[in-house]
Amino acid sequence: MKKIIITAAVIAAGASAASAQSSVTISGIADAGLVRTDTFDGTHATRLSNGFKSSRLRFSGTEDMGGGLRANFTFESGIAVDTGAVSNFGQFHRQSHVGLSHRDWGTLRFGKSLVPSARAVCLFADLHDCGGGFNNSGLFYNGTNGFGRWVSVKPGRGGNNNASMSSFSGGGSGAANSSDSGRIANAIFYDSPVFGGGFQAHLAYGLGEVPSSNPNGDGDHTSAGLSYRKGSINVSLNYEHTERDPLWNAEGKMWTIGGLYASGPLRIGAVYQTETANGPAALWTKASAWALTAAYAMGNFEPYVKVGAHRTNGTGAYGIVNARDVQMFELGTVYSLSKRTSLYAEFATDMRGGDAPGANRKNPRQLMAGITHTF
């Protein structure tokens, strides 16, 4: 990724001179593709949109204060490349945080960012920084446009694709479908230094900021993860817990275990999840999901395949009850024109949409092709 870096050195002179080095980096992704989507009720649409990855503009900076101590910040905005509009989640909804890091103590951040489970799913299950899949959502639950729920990055709290969920700690606006999947706002994040030859701990706590007599805090979100990386092996175990809030009267807990094997041109990823939900709004109380993914680089081409499923014990996607409500299949390839520019083509389908109750049902599917440029 090519970056624009603005560097400033500030030197204080005195009996013992001290200096601080700071820099600001501008980077991002521009992605545009033609996307043909056929939904489960027989309708279809062709769009020019973000295809493989979400377009974004990122400002990040660091100040080296010496002795291993640094100050850091990041502001990252989602941009619709076809219209130039910013995300309806907010100007810098993707990331907005400031913090401190130390080589011996780890990194502490305050603001909004991805939960540990999201980072694991993007690496192990998606393989492409959470690109690809339905509506540029990767493997994530989308919540709109009639598609189902697959691998998750935050607890579903008993919801499905018709539930119009939201979450105070998710950074949403308080409207239906505004939970901004994968991120928590009003949050404190901590990543430990690497210890024990490859282990690292990840913690996060998001405040719902809702006046309440609930001692646990309405809308609060707790995250914890432990990862291990050495050589070609990368594995992690993650836990997420979201309290009920005024928008969705149910709490949810989720465990995610996953791993990635990367050797030469081959990458193989796997994820398994279990979820529980509790509360009056919960449409299901137990759910599970799995995903297997693989990619193999052949010169400039990297073909890939992604398969998996989701199951609930209640009403899941498309109104399917007590059964597998999502069965996903994705097949695609990336072709690298350079280190920063690539073409892509992908087909994805959910083979359970046709089993939904009602007439004129068909399996939702999506075909897309486009270009991605990183800078």
C-alpha positions in Angstrom: 0.0 0.0 0.0 1.4 3.3 -1.0 1.0 6.0 1.6 1.4 9.8 1.8 3.3 10.6 4.9 3.7 14.0 6.4 6.5 14.2 9.0 7.3 16.9 11.5 10.2 16.9 14.0 9.9 19.0 17.1 13.1 19.6 19.0 13.3 21.2 22.4 16.6 22.6 23.3 17.9 22.8 26.9 20.4 21.4 29.3 19.4 18.0 28.1 17.9 18.1 24.6 14.7 16.1 24.0 13.0 15.4 20.7 9.7 14.0 19.4 9.0 12.7 15.9 5.5 12.7 14.6 3.9 11.7 11.3 0.4 11.7 9.6 -0.4 9.1 7.0 -3.2 9.3 4.3 -4.2 5.9 2.9 -7.3 4.0 1.8 -9.0 1.8 -0.7 -11.0 2.7 -3.9 -13.3 -0.1 -5.2 -15.9 -0.1 -7.9 -17.7 -3.0 -9.4 -20.8 -4.1 -11.3 -23.0 -6.2 -8.9 -26.0 -8.2 -10.1 -28.1 -9.4 -7.1 -31.1 -11.9 -7.3 -33.0 -12.0 -4.0 -35.0 -14.8 -2.4 -38.4 -13.3 -3.5 -37.6 -13.4 -7.3 -36.6 -9.7 -7.6 -33.2 -8.6 -8.9 -31.0 -5.5 -9.3 -27.8 -4.5 -11.1 -25.7 -1.8 -9.4 -22.5 0.1 -9.8 -21.2 -0.1 -6.3 -18.4 -1.1 -3.9 -17.9 -4.6 -4.9 -15.1 -6.6 -3.4 -14.0 -4.2 -0.7 -15.5 -1.2 1.0 -14.0 2.1 -0.3 -12.4 4.2 2.5 -10.2 7.1 3.3 -8.0 6.8 6.3 -6.0 9.4 8.3 -3.6 8.0 10.9 -0.8 9.4 12.9 1.8 8.6 15.5 4.2 10.5 17.7 7.3 8.8 19.0 8.0 10.2 22.4 11.0 8.0 23.1 11.6 5.1 25.4 9.2 2.9 23.4 6.2 5.2 24.1 4.0 6.4 21.2 0.8 8.3 20.8 -1.5 7.1 18.0 -4.8 8.2 16.3 -6.9 6.9 13.4 -9.9 8.4 11.5 -11.3 6.2 8.8 -14.3 7.2 6.6 -16.4 4.9 4.4 -17.1 6.3 1.0 -19.6 5.2 -1.7 -17.3 5.4 -4.8 -20.3 5.4 -7.2 -21.9 8.5 -5.6 -19.2 10.1 -3.4 -21.5 9.9 -0.4 -20.1 9.1 3.0 -21.6 6.3 5.1 -24.9 6.9 6.9 -23.3 5.5 10.0 -21.3 8.7 10.3 -18.3 10.7 8.8 -15.6 8.4 10.3 -17.8 5.4 11.2 -15.1 2.8 10.3 -12.6 3.8 12.9 -12.1 6.8 15.1 -9.8 6.4 18.1 -6.8 7.9 19.9 -4.4 6.2 22.3 -1.0 5.2 23.6 1.3 2.2 22.8 4.4 0.9 24.4 6.6 -1.9 23.3 6.5 -3.5 26.8 2.9 -2.6 27.8 0.8 -3.0 24.7 -1.7 -0.6 23.0 -4.6 1.3 24.7 -7.1 3.1 22.4 -10.3 5.1 23.1 -13.1 5.6 20.5 -14.6 3.3 17.9 -13.1 0.2 16.2 -13.6 -3.4 15.3 -14.2 -5.9 18.0 -11.7 -8.8 18.4 -14.0 -11.3 16.8 -14.3 -9.1 13.7 -10.6 -9.0 13.2 -10.4 -12.8 13.5 -13.2 -13.5 11.0 -11.7 -11.0 8.5 -8.4 -12.9 8.7 -9.5 -16.5 9.0 -12.8 -16.9 7.3 -12.9 -14.1 4.7 -9.2 -14.1 3.7 -9.6 -10.8 1.9 -10.0 -8.1 4.6 -13.7 -8.8 4.7 -14.3 -8.2 1.1 -16.5 -10.3 -1.2 -19.8 -11.9 -0.5 -23.3 -10.5 -0.5 -23.5 -6.7 -0.7 -19.8 -6.2 0.1 -20.5 -7.6 3.6 -18.0 -10.5 3.3 -19.2 -13.3 5.5 -20.9 -11.0 7.9 -24.6 -10.8 8.7 -26.0 -8.1 6.6 -29.5 -7.6 8.0 -31.1 -6.1 4.9 -32.0 -6.9 1.3 -33.4 -10.3 2.2 -30.1 -12.1 2.8 -29.5 -14.4 5.7 -27.1 -14.6 8.6 -23.8 -16.5 8.3 -20.6 -16.0 10.3 -21.0 -13.2 12.8 -18.7 -10.7 14.4 -21.0 -9.6 17.2 -23.8 -11.5 19.0 -27.0 -11.6 17.0 -29.1 -11.4 20.2 -31.8 -13.6 18.6 -32.3 -11.5 15.5 -32.5 -12.4 11.8 -32.5 -10.6 8.5 -36.0 -9.2 9.0 -35.6 -8.2 12.7 -34.4 -4.6 12.1 -31.9 -4.8 14.9 -29.7 -2.1 16.3 -27.4 -1.7 19.2 -26.4 1.4 21.3 -22.8 0.1 21.7 -22.7 -0.7 18.0 -22.4 2.9 17.0 -25.7 3.1 15.3 -28.1 6.1 15.0 -30.8 4.5 17.0 -32.8 3.5 13.8 -33.5 0.0 12.6 -30.5 -1.7 10.9 -28.1 0.9 12.2 -25.9 -1.3 14.4 -22.9 -1.0 12.1 -21.9 -4.7 12.4 -18.5 -5.5 13.7 -17.7 -2.2 15.5 -18.4 -0.8 18.9 -18.4 2.9 19.8 -17.8 4.7 23.1 -15.3 2.0 23.7 -11.9 1.2 25.4 -9.6 -1.2 23.5 -6.5 -2.9 24.8 -4.0 -5.2 22.9 -1.2 -6.7 24.9 2.3 -7.1 23.7 3.2 -10.5 22.2 4.2 -12.9 25.0 5.1 -16.6 25.4 6.5 -16.9 21.9 3.5 -15.8 19.9 0.4 -15.1 22.2 -1.4 -11.8 22.4 -4.5 -10.8 24.4 -7.2 -8.5 23.1 -9.8 -6.7 25.2 -12.6 -4.2 24.5 -15.5 -2.6 26.4 -18.2 -0.5 24.8 -20.5 1.8 26.8 -24.1 1.8 25.8 -24.4 5.2 27.6 -28.1 4.6 28.3 -29.5 6.0 31.6 -30.7 2.8 33.3 -31.3 1.1 36.6 -29.8 -2.1 35.1 -26.5 -2.7 37.0 -25.0 -4.4 34.0 -25.6 -1.3 31.8 -28.0 -1.2 28.9 -26.3 -1.7 25.6 -22.8 -2.3 27.0 -20.6 -4.6 25.0 -17.7 -6.8 26.4 -15.1 -8.4 24.2 -12.1 -10.6 24.9 -9.8 -12.6 22.7 -6.5 -14.6 22.8 -4.5 -15.2 19.6 -1.4 -17.1 18.8 0.8 -16.7 15.7 4.0 -18.4 14.8 5.3 -19.3 11.4 2.5 -20.4 9.0 0.0 -20.9 11.9 -2.4 -18.2 13.2 -5.2 -19.2 15.6 -7.5 -17.3 18.1 -10.4 -17.7 20.5 -12.8 -14.8 21.0 -15.8 -14.0 23.2 -18.4 -11.3 22.7 -21.3 -10.2 25.1 -23.8 -7.5 24.2 -26.4 -6.4 26.8 -30.0 -5.7 25.9 -30.9 -2.1 25.2 -34.0 0.0 24.4 -33.8 -0.9 20.7 -33.6 -4.7 21.1 -34.7 -6.3 24.3 -32.4 -9.3 24.3 -28.8 -9.9 25.2 -26.4 -12.1 23.3 -23.2 -14.1 23.9 -20.9 -15.5 21.2 -17.8 -17.7 21.1 -15.6 -17.8 18.0 -12.6 -20.1 17.4 -10.7 -19.9 14.2 -7.4 -20.3 12.5 -5.4 -19.8 9.3 -2.7 -21.9 7.7 -0.6 -19.9 5.2 2.3 -21.5 3.4 3.7 -20.2 0.1 0.8 -19.7 -2.4 -1.7 -21.6 -0.2 -4.0 -20.1 2.5 -6.6 -22.2 4.3 -9.0 -20.7 7.0 -11.6 -22.1 9.3 -14.1 -20.6 11.8 -16.6 -22.2 14.2 -19.1 -20.2 16.3 -21.7 -20.8 19.0 -24.2 -18.1 20.1 -26.9 -17.8 22.8 -29.6 -15.1 23.1 -31.9 -14.3 26.0 -34.8 -11.8 26.2 -38.3 -11.1 25.1 -37.2 -9.9 21.6 -35.1 -13.0 20.9 -36.5 -15.0 17.9 -34.0 -17.8 18.7 -31.9 -18.7 21.8 -29.2 -20.9 20.3 -27.3 -20.7 17.1 -24.1 -22.0 15.5 -22.1 -21.3 12.3 -19.0 -22.6 10.5 -16.9 -21.6 7.5 -14.1 -23.2 5.5 -12.1 -21.0 3.1 -9.2 -21.5 0.8 -7.1 -19.5 -1.7 -4.2 -20.5 -3.9 -2.1 -18.0 -5.8 -1.1 -18.9 -9.3 1.0 -16.2 -10.8 -1.1 -13.0 -10.9 -4.3 -15.0 -10.2 -5.6 -16.1 -6.8 -8.7 -18.2 -7.1 -10.6 -18.9 -3.9 -13.6 -20.8 -2.5 -15.7 -20.2 0.7 -18.3 -22.5 2.1 -20.3 -22.6 5.4 -23.6 -22.6 7.1 -25.6 -21.1 10.0 -28.2 -22.9 12.2 -30.7 -21.7 14.8 -33.1 -23.3 17.2 -35.8 -20.7 16.5 -36.9 -18.4 13.7 -33.8 -17.7 11.5 -33.3 -16.2 8.1 -36.2 -16.2 5.6 -38.5 -17.4 8.4 -36.9 -20.9 8.5 -37.5 -22.5 11.9 -35.3 -24.8 13.9 -33.0 -25.7 11.0 -30.1 -24.7 8.9 -31.2 -21.2 7.7 -28.1 -20.3 5.7 -25.9 -22.5 3.4 -23.3 -20.3 1.7 -21.1 -20.9 -1.3 -18.7 -18.4 -2.8 -16.3 -18.9 -5.8 -14.1 -16.2 -7.2 -10.7 -15.0 -8.2 -8.5 -11.9 -7.8 -6.1 -10.9 -10.6 -3.2 -8.6 -9.6 -2.3 -5.9 -12.1 0.3 -4.5 -9.7 1.0 -4.4 -6.0 -1.8 -1.9 -5.4 -4.3 -2.6 -8.2 -6.3 -5.7 -8.8 -9.3 -7.0 -10.7 -11.9 -9.4 -9.2 -14.8 -11.6 -10.2 -17.0 -13.6 -7.8 -20.2 -15.6 -7.6 -22.0 -16.2 -4.3 -25.2 -17.9 -3.4 -27.2 -18.9 -0.3 -28.7 -22.2 -1.0 -31.3 -22.1 1.8 -33.3 -19.1 0.6 -35.4 -21.4 -1.6 -36.5 -23.4 1.5 -38.2 -20.3 3.0 -42.0 -20.4 3.5 -44.2 -18.8 0.9 -44.5 -18.7 -2.8 -42.1 -17.5 -5.6 -38.9 -18.2 -3.5 -35.5 -18.7 -5.1 -32.0 -18.9 -3.7 -30.5 -15.5 -3.4 -27.3 -15.1 -5.5 -24.9 -12.4 -6.5 -22.4 -12.0 -9.3 -19.9 -9.2 -9.3 -16.8 -8.0 -11.2 -14.7 -4.9 -10.7 -11.4 -3.2 -9.7 -9.8 -2.4 -6.4 -7.0 0.1 -5.9 -5.2 0.7 -2.6 -3.2 3.8 -1.8 
